[in-house]
């Protein structure tokens, strides 16, 4: 095989999407994986702008990243209309005389990862909210236990009132134990 044919065989069989564009972003080559990842036959993409199916909200960021950092995550429209997340590495292609000939892109579908990141953020938000609520719920019985026990230790009170305060302390202790057990159950679930 010639080196060009060998390279073509490699790119044609990659799971990642490979694009080659001119300096304006017009696709000159698209790997067959465009069909499995994006739902577009590779040959229908040739001659189109690489930016045609980008989410408009990501357009400026993608154009800038291609010129500077060479890596970017963005939303890209699948042939069926939904958007998926792609992570793309890009690099310049130069002609022998040093002029910009175009770009090469390697993209992969990271939609599942992005969903997992969003799920994790939501779980962290819920955990923080829960811990804040739990801390507040723990303070209430603790304040009652401390207040009534302090009264019992520092004041002389009649037996009926003493018994009532001890019953309240006991009830609040039971409530406190239930809250702590719920927290421990959640900790074990994690």
C-alpha positions in Angstrom: 0.0 0.0 0.0 1.0 3.6 -0.5 1.3 5.6 2.7 -1.7 7.7 1.6 -3.8 4.6 1.0 -2.7 3.2 4.4 -3.6 6.4 6.1 -7.0 6.4 4.4 -7.7 2.9 5.5 -6.9 3.9 9.1 -9.1 6.9 9.1 -11.9 5.1 7.4 -12.0 2.5 10.1 -11.7 4.8 13.2 -14.6 5.2 15.5 -13.8 8.9 15.9 -14.9 11.3 13.2 -12.1 12.7 11.1 -12.6 15.8 8.9 -10.2 17.7 6.7 -11.3 21.2 5.7 -10.0 24.1 3.8 -9.1 27.3 5.7 -12.8 28.5 5.6 -14.0 25.2 7.1 -15.4 23.6 4.0 -15.2 19.8 4.4 -12.8 18.2 1.9 -12.8 14.7 3.6 -15.2 13.2 6.2 -14.6 9.7 7.6 -17.3 7.0 7.2 -17.8 7.1 11.0 -19.9 10.3 10.4 -22.8 8.0 9.5 -22.6 6.0 12.8 -22.0 9.0 15.0 -23.9 11.8 13.3 -26.3 10.0 11.0 -24.9 11.7 7.9 -23.3 9.8 5.1 -19.7 11.1 4.8 -20.1 11.9 1.1 -23.0 14.2 1.8 -20.8 16.3 4.1 -18.0 16.9 1.6 -18.4 20.5 0.2 -20.4 21.6 3.3 -19.2 23.9 6.1 -18.1 22.1 9.2 -20.0 24.8 11.1 -23.4 24.0 9.4 -24.7 21.7 12.2 -23.1 23.4 15.2 -25.4 24.7 17.9 -25.5 28.5 17.2 -24.7 29.2 20.9 -21.4 27.4 20.5 -20.3 28.8 17.2 -18.0 31.7 18.3 -16.4 29.6 21.0 -15.7 26.8 18.6 -14.2 29.1 15.9 -12.0 30.7 18.5 -10.8 27.4 20.0 -9.9 26.0 16.6 -7.6 29.0 16.1 -6.1 29.0 19.6 -6.3 26.0 21.9 -7.0 23.2 19.4 -9.5 21.4 21.6 -13.2 22.2 22.3 -16.5 20.6 23.4 -19.7 21.7 21.7 -23.2 20.6 20.6 -23.6 19.3 17.1 -26.9 18.4 15.4 -27.5 14.8 14.5 -29.2 13.9 11.2 -32.4 13.1 13.2 -32.5 16.6 14.7 -31.3 16.1 18.3 -28.1 17.6 19.5 -25.2 15.5 20.8 -22.0 16.6 22.4 -18.7 16.3 20.5 -15.2 16.8 21.8 -12.9 17.9 19.0 -9.1 18.1 18.6 -8.0 20.3 15.7 -4.8 21.2 14.1 -3.6 23.3 11.2 -2.6 21.9 7.8 0.1 23.8 6.1 1.2 23.6 2.4 4.9 23.1 1.7 5.3 26.9 1.2 4.0 27.5 4.8 0.6 28.8 3.8 -2.5 27.6 5.6 -4.0 24.7 3.6 -6.8 23.9 6.0 -7.6 22.0 9.2 -7.7 18.5 10.4 -10.4 17.6 13.0 -10.8 14.5 15.2 -14.1 14.4 17.0 -15.8 11.9 19.3 -19.2 11.7 20.8 -19.1 12.7 24.5 -22.9 13.0 25.1 -23.0 10.2 27.7 -20.1 11.8 29.6 -21.8 15.2 29.5 -25.0 13.7 30.8 -23.1 12.0 33.6 -21.4 15.3 34.5 -24.9 17.1 34.6 -26.2 14.2 36.8 -23.3 14.5 39.1 -23.8 18.2 39.5 -27.4 17.7 40.2 -26.6 15.0 42.8 -24.1 17.3 44.4 -26.6 20.1 44.5 -29.2 17.8 46.1 -26.6 16.5 48.6 -25.7 20.1 49.7 -29.4 21.0 50.0 -30.1 17.8 52.0 -27.1 18.4 54.3 -28.2 22.0 54.9 -31.8 20.8 55.7 -30.5 18.0 57.9 -28.2 20.3 59.9 -31.3 22.5 60.5 -33.4 19.5 61.5 -30.7 18.3 63.9 -30.5 21.7 65.7 -34.2 21.7 66.7 -34.2 18.6 68.9 -30.7 19.4 70.1 -31.8 22.8 71.3 -34.7 21.3 73.2 -32.6 18.7 74.8 -30.0 21.2 75.9 -32.6 23.8 77.1 -34.7 21.3 79.2 -31.6 19.5 80.6 -30.1 22.9 81.6 -33.4 23.8 83.4 -33.3 20.5 85.2 -29.7 21.0 86.3 -29.9 24.6 87.4 -33.4 25.2 88.8 -35.4 23.6 91.6 -38.8 22.6 90.0 -41.7 20.5 91.1 -41.8 16.7 90.3 -44.6 17.0 87.6 -42.7 19.7 85.7 -39.5 17.7 86.1 -41.1 14.6 84.7 -42.6 16.6 81.7 -39.2 18.0 80.9 -37.6 14.6 81.1 -40.3 13.2 78.7 -39.6 16.1 76.3 -35.9 15.4 76.5 -36.6 11.7 75.8 -38.9 12.5 72.8 -36.3 14.9 71.3 -33.5 12.3 71.8 -35.6 9.7 69.9 -36.2 12.3 67.1 -32.5 13.1 67.1 -31.6 9.4 66.9 -33.9 8.9 63.9 -32.3 11.9 62.0 -28.8 10.5 62.7 -29.8 7.0 61.5 -31.3 8.5 58.3 -28.0 10.4 57.7 -26.0 7.2 58.3 -28.3 5.3 55.9 -27.7 7.9 53.2 -24.0 7.7 53.9 -24.1 4.0 53.5 -26.0 4.3 50.2 -23.3 6.6 48.8 
